[in-house]
Amino acid sequence: MVMTKKLTYRYAFTLMKMKNAEGRNEYMDLAKEANLLWHQIVSQKSKNTPRINCRA
């Protein structure tokens, strides 16, 4: 949970930096970083989600 919170803050901060990015290269670098952070957040959340075993 703590790791996801830190990643979420980093993700939000990266999005704010994108708003003030100067030039396409800086914007694209920040977009790539934001994308990686987003995937880390999603994978952390999926690890913490309890699995439901459904068998008919």
HTML snippet that shows the backbone in 3Dmol.js (N, CA, C, O; Angstrom):
<script src="https://3Dmol.org/build/3Dmol-min.js"></script>
<div id="view" style="width:600px;height:400px;position:relative"></div>
<script>
const pdb = `
ATOM      1  N   MET A   1       0.821  -1.191   0.000  1.00  0.00           N
ATOM      2  CA  MET A   1       0.000   0.000   0.000  1.00  0.00           C
ATOM      3  C   MET A   1       0.867   1.257   0.000  1.00  0.00           C
ATOM      4  O   MET A   1       0.591   2.203  -0.738  1.00  0.00           O
ATOM      5  N   VAL A   2       1.909   1.269   0.821  1.00  0.00           N
ATOM      6  CA  VAL A   2       2.788   2.431   0.897  1.00  0.00           C
ATOM      7  C   VAL A   2       3.506   2.644  -0.437  1.00  0.00           C
ATOM      8  O   VAL A   2       3.659   3.775  -0.898  1.00  0.00           O
ATOM      9  N   MET A   3       3.944   1.538  -1.049  1.00  0.00           N
ATOM     10  CA  MET A   3       4.631   1.637  -2.326  1.00  0.00           C
ATOM     11  C   MET A   3       3.709   2.213  -3.398  1.00  0.00           C
ATOM     12  O   MET A   3       4.133   3.042  -4.204  1.00  0.00           O
ATOM     13  N   THR A   4       2.460   1.780  -3.410  1.00  0.00           N
ATOM     14  CA  THR A   4       1.498   2.293  -4.382  1.00  0.00           C
ATOM     15  C   THR A   4       1.256   3.783  -4.165  1.00  0.00           C
ATOM     16  O   THR A   4       1.109   4.538  -5.126  1.00  0.00           O
ATOM     17  N   LYS A   5       1.214   4.205  -2.905  1.00  0.00           N
ATOM     18  CA  LYS A   5       1.001   5.618  -2.591  1.00  0.00           C
ATOM     19  C   LYS A   5       2.167   6.462  -3.110  1.00  0.00           C
ATOM     20  O   LYS A   5       1.955   7.524  -3.695  1.00  0.00           O
ATOM     21  N   LYS A   6       3.391   5.989  -2.896  1.00  0.00           N
ATOM     22  CA  LYS A   6       4.569   6.716  -3.386  1.00  0.00           C
ATOM     23  C   LYS A   6       4.564   6.791  -4.903  1.00  0.00           C
ATOM     24  O   LYS A   6       4.863   7.838  -5.477  1.00  0.00           O
ATOM     25  N   LEU A   7       4.225   5.682  -5.555  1.00  0.00           N
ATOM     26  CA  LEU A   7       4.172   5.666  -7.019  1.00  0.00           C
ATOM     27  C   LEU A   7       3.103   6.624  -7.526  1.00  0.00           C
ATOM     28  O   LEU A   7       3.299   7.298  -8.537  1.00  0.00           O
ATOM     29  N   THR A   8       1.978   6.686  -6.829  1.00  0.00           N
ATOM     30  CA  THR A   8       0.894   7.577  -7.240  1.00  0.00           C
ATOM     31  C   THR A   8       1.329   9.036  -7.137  1.00  0.00           C
ATOM     32  O   THR A   8       1.038   9.837  -8.026  1.00  0.00           O
ATOM     33  N   TYR A   9       2.024   9.383  -6.057  1.00  0.00           N
ATOM     34  CA  TYR A   9       2.538  10.751  -5.911  1.00  0.00           C
ATOM     35  C   TYR A   9       3.551  11.073  -7.012  1.00  0.00           C
ATOM     36  O   TYR A   9       3.518  12.157  -7.594  1.00  0.00           O
ATOM     37  N   ARG A  10       4.446  10.131  -7.294  1.00  0.00           N
ATOM     38  CA  ARG A  10       5.429  10.345  -8.361  1.00  0.00           C
ATOM     39  C   ARG A  10       4.736  10.510  -9.704  1.00  0.00           C
ATOM     40  O   ARG A  10       5.133  11.343 -10.518  1.00  0.00           O
ATOM     41  N   TYR A  11       3.693   9.707  -9.935  1.00  0.00           N
ATOM     42  CA  TYR A  11       2.937   9.785 -11.186  1.00  0.00           C
ATOM     43  C   TYR A  11       2.281  11.167 -11.323  1.00  0.00           C
ATOM     44  O   TYR A  11       2.376  11.802 -12.374  1.00  0.00           O
ATOM     45  N   ALA A  12       1.623  11.622 -10.264  1.00  0.00           N
ATOM     46  CA  ALA A  12       0.962  12.924 -10.298  1.00  0.00           C
ATOM     47  C   ALA A  12       1.979  14.050 -10.511  1.00  0.00           C
ATOM     48  O   ALA A  12       1.723  14.978 -11.278  1.00  0.00           O
ATOM     49  N   PHE A  13       3.120  13.974  -9.842  1.00  0.00           N
ATOM     50  CA  PHE A  13       4.162  14.989  -9.992  1.00  0.00           C
ATOM     51  C   PHE A  13       4.699  15.006 -11.422  1.00  0.00           C
ATOM     52  O   PHE A  13       4.976  16.070 -11.975  1.00  0.00           O
ATOM     53  N   THR A  14       4.843  13.820 -12.017  1.00  0.00           N
ATOM     54  CA  THR A  14       5.323  13.723 -13.403  1.00  0.00           C
ATOM     55  C   THR A  14       4.312  14.359 -14.349  1.00  0.00           C
ATOM     56  O   THR A  14       4.696  15.054 -15.289  1.00  0.00           O
ATOM     57  N   LEU A  15       3.029  14.129 -14.109  1.00  0.00           N
ATOM     58  CA  LEU A  15       1.999  14.756 -14.956  1.00  0.00           C
ATOM     59  C   LEU A  15       2.039  16.275 -14.840  1.00  0.00           C
ATOM     60  O   LEU A  15       1.846  16.977 -15.833  1.00  0.00           O
ATOM     61  N   MET A  16       2.287  16.791 -13.632  1.00  0.00           N
ATOM     62  CA  MET A  16       2.395  18.242 -13.466  1.00  0.00           C
ATOM     63  C   MET A  16       3.617  18.785 -14.207  1.00  0.00           C
ATOM     64  O   MET A  16       3.558  19.857 -14.808  1.00  0.00           O
ATOM     65  N   LYS A  17       4.731  18.034 -14.161  1.00  0.00           N
ATOM     66  CA  LYS A  17       5.928  18.470 -14.883  1.00  0.00           C
ATOM     67  C   LYS A  17       5.669  18.471 -16.382  1.00  0.00           C
ATOM     68  O   LYS A  17       6.195  19.322 -17.099  1.00  0.00           O
ATOM     69  N   MET A  18       4.861  17.524 -16.868  1.00  0.00           N
ATOM     70  CA  MET A  18       4.544  17.470 -18.299  1.00  0.00           C
ATOM     71  C   MET A  18       3.829  18.751 -18.743  1.00  0.00           C
ATOM     72  O   MET A  18       4.041  19.240 -19.853  1.00  0.00           O
ATOM     73  N   LYS A  19       2.984  19.281 -17.866  1.00  0.00           N
ATOM     74  CA  LYS A  19       2.228  20.490 -18.185  1.00  0.00           C
ATOM     75  C   LYS A  19       3.169  21.659 -18.470  1.00  0.00           C
ATOM     76  O   LYS A  19       2.866  22.516 -19.301  1.00  0.00           O
ATOM     77  N   ASN A  20       4.316  21.694 -17.776  1.00  0.00           N
ATOM     78  CA  ASN A  20       5.266  22.799 -17.929  1.00  0.00           C
ATOM     79  C   ASN A  20       6.492  22.429 -18.763  1.00  0.00           C
ATOM     80  O   ASN A  20       7.474  23.171 -18.795  1.00  0.00           O
ATOM     81  N   ALA A  21       6.430  21.291 -19.428  1.00  0.00           N
ATOM     82  CA  ALA A  21       7.582  20.842 -20.222  1.00  0.00           C
ATOM     83  C   ALA A  21       7.852  21.810 -21.367  1.00  0.00           C
ATOM     84  O   ALA A  21       6.938  22.360 -21.981  1.00  0.00           O
ATOM     85  N   GLU A  22       9.129  21.994 -21.626  1.00  0.00           N
ATOM     86  CA  GLU A  22       9.525  22.858 -22.735  1.00  0.00           C
ATOM     87  C   GLU A  22      10.121  21.986 -23.828  1.00  0.00           C
ATOM     88  O   GLU A  22      11.171  21.369 -23.652  1.00  0.00           O
ATOM     89  N   GLY A  23       9.448  21.950 -24.927  1.00  0.00           N
ATOM     90  CA  GLY A  23       9.954  21.174 -26.055  1.00  0.00           C
ATOM     91  C   GLY A  23       9.396  19.759 -26.083  1.00  0.00           C
ATOM     92  O   GLY A  23       8.997  19.196 -25.063  1.00  0.00           O
ATOM     93  N   ARG A  24       9.385  19.219 -27.268  1.00  0.00           N
ATOM     94  CA  ARG A  24       8.812  17.897 -27.487  1.00  0.00           C
ATOM     95  C   ARG A  24       9.606  16.793 -26.796  1.00  0.00           C
ATOM     96  O   ARG A  24       9.019  15.857 -26.253  1.00  0.00           O
ATOM     97  N   ASN A  25      10.934  16.894 -26.811  1.00  0.00           N
ATOM     98  CA  ASN A  25      11.758  15.843 -26.211  1.00  0.00           C
ATOM     99  C   ASN A  25      11.507  15.715 -24.708  1.00  0.00           C
ATOM    100  O   ASN A  25      11.349  14.608 -24.195  1.00  0.00           O
ATOM    101  N   GLU A  26      11.471  16.836 -24.012  1.00  0.00           N
ATOM    102  CA  GLU A  26      11.221  16.793 -22.575  1.00  0.00           C
ATOM    103  C   GLU A  26       9.830  16.221 -22.298  1.00  0.00           C
ATOM    104  O   GLU A  26       9.653  15.412 -21.388  1.00  0.00           O
ATOM    105  N   TYR A  27       8.845  16.649 -23.094  1.00  0.00           N
ATOM    106  CA  TYR A  27       7.483  16.165 -22.912  1.00  0.00           C
ATOM    107  C   TYR A  27       7.414  14.649 -23.135  1.00  0.00           C
ATOM    108  O   TYR A  27       6.775  13.937 -22.360  1.00  0.00           O
ATOM    109  N   MET A  28       8.062  14.162 -24.176  1.00  0.00           N
ATOM    110  CA  MET A  28       8.035  12.729 -24.480  1.00  0.00           C
ATOM    111  C   MET A  28       8.750  11.922 -23.404  1.00  0.00           C
ATOM    112  O   MET A  28       8.298  10.833 -23.052  1.00  0.00           O
ATOM    113  N   ASP A  29       9.853  12.434 -22.878  1.00  0.00           N
ATOM    114  CA  ASP A  29      10.559  11.743 -21.793  1.00  0.00           C
ATOM    115  C   ASP A  29       9.671  11.627 -20.552  1.00  0.00           C
ATOM    116  O   ASP A  29       9.609  10.575 -19.916  1.00  0.00           O
ATOM    117  N   LEU A  30       8.997  12.704 -20.226  1.00  0.00           N
ATOM    118  CA  LEU A  30       8.104  12.692 -19.070  1.00  0.00           C
ATOM    119  C   LEU A  30       6.904  11.773 -19.314  1.00  0.00           C
ATOM    120  O   LEU A  30       6.441  11.093 -18.399  1.00  0.00           O
ATOM    121  N   ALA A  31       6.409  11.757 -20.543  1.00  0.00           N
ATOM    122  CA  ALA A  31       5.289  10.876 -20.868  1.00  0.00           C
ATOM    123  C   ALA A  31       5.693   9.410 -20.716  1.00  0.00           C
ATOM    124  O   ALA A  31       4.912   8.600 -20.217  1.00  0.00           O
ATOM    125  N   LYS A  32       6.901   9.070 -21.139  1.00  0.00           N
ATOM    126  CA  LYS A  32       7.393   7.695 -20.985  1.00  0.00           C
ATOM    127  C   LYS A  32       7.524   7.329 -19.515  1.00  0.00           C
ATOM    128  O   LYS A  32       7.160   6.227 -19.103  1.00  0.00           O
ATOM    129  N   GLU A  33       8.051   8.274 -18.719  1.00  0.00           N
ATOM    130  CA  GLU A  33       8.190   8.036 -17.281  1.00  0.00           C
ATOM    131  C   GLU A  33       6.823   7.847 -16.638  1.00  0.00           C
ATOM    132  O   GLU A  33       6.648   6.952 -15.811  1.00  0.00           O
ATOM    133  N   ALA A  34       5.849   8.684 -17.009  1.00  0.00           N
ATOM    134  CA  ALA A  34       4.497   8.574 -16.465  1.00  0.00           C
ATOM    135  C   ALA A  34       3.878   7.230 -16.840  1.00  0.00           C
ATOM    136  O   ALA A  34       3.199   6.611 -16.020  1.00  0.00           O
ATOM    137  N   ASN A  35       4.105   6.779 -18.062  1.00  0.00           N
ATOM    138  CA  ASN A  35       3.571   5.503 -18.516  1.00  0.00           C
ATOM    139  C   ASN A  35       4.153   4.346 -17.702  1.00  0.00           C
ATOM    140  O   ASN A  35       3.423   3.443 -17.293  1.00  0.00           O
ATOM    141  N   LEU A  36       5.457   4.375 -17.468  1.00  0.00           N
ATOM    142  CA  LEU A  36       6.090   3.328 -16.664  1.00  0.00           C
ATOM    143  C   LEU A  36       5.551   3.331 -15.237  1.00  0.00           C
ATOM    144  O   LEU A  36       5.273   2.274 -14.670  1.00  0.00           O
ATOM    145  N   LEU A  37       5.406   4.513 -14.664  1.00  0.00           N
ATOM    146  CA  LEU A  37       4.863   4.618 -13.305  1.00  0.00           C
ATOM    147  C   LEU A  37       3.437   4.075 -13.249  1.00  0.00           C
ATOM    148  O   LEU A  37       3.069   3.377 -12.304  1.00  0.00           O
ATOM    149  N   TRP A  38       2.631   4.401 -14.273  1.00  0.00           N
ATOM    150  CA  TRP A  38       1.256   3.925 -14.301  1.00  0.00           C
ATOM    151  C   TRP A  38       1.216   2.393 -14.311  1.00  0.00           C
ATOM    152  O   TRP A  38       0.430   1.784 -13.585  1.00  0.00           O
ATOM    153  N   HIS A  39       2.062   1.777 -15.132  1.00  0.00           N
ATOM    154  CA  HIS A  39       2.088   0.315 -15.199  1.00  0.00           C
ATOM    155  C   HIS A  39       2.557  -0.295 -13.874  1.00  0.00           C
ATOM    156  O   HIS A  39       2.081  -1.362 -13.484  1.00  0.00           O
ATOM    157  N   GLN A  40       3.477   0.366 -13.186  1.00  0.00           N
ATOM    158  CA  GLN A  40       3.915  -0.119 -11.874  1.00  0.00           C
ATOM    159  C   GLN A  40       2.777  -0.031 -10.860  1.00  0.00           C
ATOM    160  O   GLN A  40       2.596  -0.932 -10.042  1.00  0.00           O
ATOM    161  N   ILE A  41       2.011   1.064 -10.919  1.00  0.00           N
ATOM    162  CA  ILE A  41       0.880   1.232 -10.005  1.00  0.00           C
ATOM    163  C   ILE A  41      -0.151   0.134 -10.248  1.00  0.00           C
ATOM    164  O   ILE A  41      -0.645  -0.480  -9.302  1.00  0.00           O
ATOM    165  N   VAL A  42      -0.469  -0.109 -11.504  1.00  0.00           N
ATOM    166  CA  VAL A  42      -1.467  -1.122 -11.839  1.00  0.00           C
ATOM    167  C   VAL A  42      -0.996  -2.510 -11.408  1.00  0.00           C
ATOM    168  O   VAL A  42      -1.787  -3.297 -10.888  1.00  0.00           O
ATOM    169  N   SER A  43       0.273  -2.814 -11.618  1.00  0.00           N
ATOM    170  CA  SER A  43       0.769  -4.135 -11.232  1.00  0.00           C
ATOM    171  C   SER A  43       0.792  -4.290  -9.709  1.00  0.00           C
ATOM    172  O   SER A  43       0.525  -5.379  -9.202  1.00  0.00           O
ATOM    173  N   GLN A  44       1.108  -3.217  -8.971  1.00  0.00           N
ATOM    174  CA  GLN A  44       1.085  -3.269  -7.506  1.00  0.00           C
ATOM    175  C   GLN A  44      -0.347  -3.508  -7.009  1.00  0.00           C
ATOM    176  O   GLN A  44      -0.569  -4.305  -6.097  1.00  0.00           O
ATOM    177  N   LYS A  45      -1.304  -2.816  -7.611  1.00  0.00           N
ATOM    178  CA  LYS A  45      -2.691  -2.976  -7.192  1.00  0.00           C
ATOM    179  C   LYS A  45      -3.193  -4.381  -7.503  1.00  0.00           C
ATOM    180  O   LYS A  45      -3.955  -4.953  -6.723  1.00  0.00           O
ATOM    181  N   SER A  46      -2.776  -4.939  -8.630  1.00  0.00           N
ATOM    182  CA  SER A  46      -3.251  -6.285  -8.973  1.00  0.00           C
ATOM    183  C   SER A  46      -2.633  -7.330  -8.050  1.00  0.00           C
ATOM    184  O   SER A  46      -3.246  -8.368  -7.799  1.00  0.00           O
ATOM    185  N   LYS A  47      -1.426  -7.072  -7.541  1.00  0.00           N
ATOM    186  CA  LYS A  47      -0.804  -7.994  -6.592  1.00  0.00           C
ATOM    187  C   LYS A  47      -1.554  -7.986  -5.252  1.00  0.00           C
ATOM    188  O   LYS A  47      -1.627  -9.005  -4.566  1.00  0.00           O
ATOM    189  N   ASN A  48      -2.105  -6.825  -4.894  1.00  0.00           N
ATOM    190  CA  ASN A  48      -2.785  -6.679  -3.613  1.00  0.00           C
ATOM    191  C   ASN A  48      -4.254  -7.093  -3.658  1.00  0.00           C
ATOM    192  O   ASN A  48      -4.906  -7.185  -2.618  1.00  0.00           O
ATOM    193  N   THR A  49      -4.774  -7.343  -4.855  1.00  0.00           N
ATOM    194  CA  THR A  49      -6.165  -7.729  -4.990  1.00  0.00           C
ATOM    195  C   THR A  49      -6.322  -9.208  -4.706  1.00  0.00           C
ATOM    196  O   THR A  49      -5.622 -10.027  -5.301  1.00  0.00           O
ATOM    197  N   PRO A  50      -7.225  -9.567  -3.809  1.00  0.00           N
ATOM    198  CA  PRO A  50      -7.406 -10.989  -3.524  1.00  0.00           C
ATOM    199  C   PRO A  50      -7.954 -11.726  -4.740  1.00  0.00           C
ATOM    200  O   PRO A  50      -8.797 -11.210  -5.473  1.00  0.00           O
ATOM    201  N   ARG A  51      -7.464 -12.921  -4.933  1.00  0.00           N
ATOM    202  CA  ARG A  51      -7.901 -13.744  -6.065  1.00  0.00           C
ATOM    203  C   ARG A  51      -9.186 -14.472  -5.704  1.00  0.00           C
ATOM    204  O   ARG A  51      -9.349 -14.951  -4.582  1.00  0.00           O
ATOM    205  N   ILE A  52     -10.085 -14.548  -6.656  1.00  0.00           N
ATOM    206  CA  ILE A  52     -11.340 -15.276  -6.462  1.00  0.00           C
ATOM    207  C   ILE A  52     -11.286 -16.524  -7.331  1.00  0.00           C
ATOM    208  O   ILE A  52     -11.151 -16.442  -8.552  1.00  0.00           O
ATOM    209  N   ASN A  53     -11.391 -17.653  -6.701  1.00  0.00           N
ATOM    210  CA  ASN A  53     -11.381 -18.910  -7.443  1.00  0.00           C
ATOM    211  C   ASN A  53     -12.808 -19.326  -7.745  1.00  0.00           C
ATOM    212  O   ASN A  53     -13.570 -19.672  -6.842  1.00  0.00           O
ATOM    213  N   CYS A  54     -13.163 -19.290  -9.018  1.00  0.00           N
ATOM    214  CA  CYS A  54     -14.509 -19.688  -9.432  1.00  0.00           C
ATOM    215  C   CYS A  54     -14.401 -20.984 -10.226  1.00  0.00           C
ATOM    216  O   CYS A  54     -13.786 -21.028 -11.291  1.00  0.00           O
ATOM    217  N   ARG A  55     -14.995 -22.010  -9.701  1.00  0.00           N
ATOM    218  CA  ARG A  55     -15.046 -23.284 -10.425  1.00  0.00           C
ATOM    219  C   ARG A  55     -16.468 -23.798 -10.412  1.00  0.00           C
ATOM    220  O   ARG A  55     -17.120 -23.843  -9.369  1.00  0.00           O
ATOM    221  N   ALA A  56     -16.935 -24.181 -11.570  1.00  0.00           N
ATOM    222  CA  ALA A  56     -18.323 -24.660 -11.673  1.00  0.00           C
ATOM    223  C   ALA A  56     -18.433 -26.116 -11.290  1.00  0.00           C
ATOM    224  O   ALA A  56     -19.526 -26.682 -11.319  1.00  0.00           O
TER     225      ALA A  56
END
`;
const viewer = $3Dmol.createViewer("view");
viewer.addModel(pdb, "pdb");
viewer.setStyle({}, {cartoon: {color: "spectrum"}});
viewer.zoomTo();
viewer.render();
</script>
